Each structure stands twice: as C-alpha cells, then as structure tokens.
Amino acid sequence: MFAYIVRRLVQIPITLFGVTLLVFAMLQLLSPVERSALYISTTPHNDAAIDAIIQKYGLDDPFYVQYWHWLVGVKDPTTGAISGGVLRGDFGYSRTGRLPVSQLIAQRLPVTLEISLWSIIRSLAAAFF
C-alpha cells in the first residue's frame, strides 16, 4: 500500500507537467498574429499594434522559450520585477470578466466547493442506501 501511494505521489508532477504542456501546445496552434489580435480591441486590426503585441509578449520566440515564460514568468529588464507565470499564480487577465483570472476563480470558488460538497453527499447517500 505504501509503495502504491509513493508511486502516485511521484506521478503527480509528471502529470501536471504533461497537462501544462498540452494546454500550452494547444495555444500554439494559433499563429502569433492570431494570438496578438486577441489583445487588440479596435477593428480593423492595426499592423503596427499587432507587431507591438508580438514583440511585447514574445509571441515569435521559440516554443520552449514561450513555454518557460508562460510557466514561470518574465523578468522586466528595467525594474527586475517578474510578471506572469502560471506557477506564480498569474493566470492572465480575462477580457470578458474584466478582472485577473485568479480573482475570478477566487470569486467563484466558494460556490463551486458548495456544489461539489452537496454532490458528494448525495452520491454517498445513494451509494449507502
């Protein structure tokens, strides 16, 4: 039993790495121009604005560099502050919610937990009775 638990605990980081790699790889199916157009609200999209977004976020960098920046963040050369990074809890900004994604998750987490708790209780009651 102990060996089984240890194996499962060792598999957690491998699984998390695979999931993050899969999510990021799906985003790479879009070209840098298509990904940068999501940040621009004016229509038609200005080529200079698209190029500025591509340079600002490094959307033309190699896959592994973009993945690393997405995972751990980017250090600002002037201030030294690190911005972004999924591992740092920065999931980005939601244009539809007009808030950082982490705040949107925090707002909805209590209701999600409540629904989960009630569904577990109902499932256990159905299983036992």
Disulfide bonds with the S-S distance in Angstrom:
none
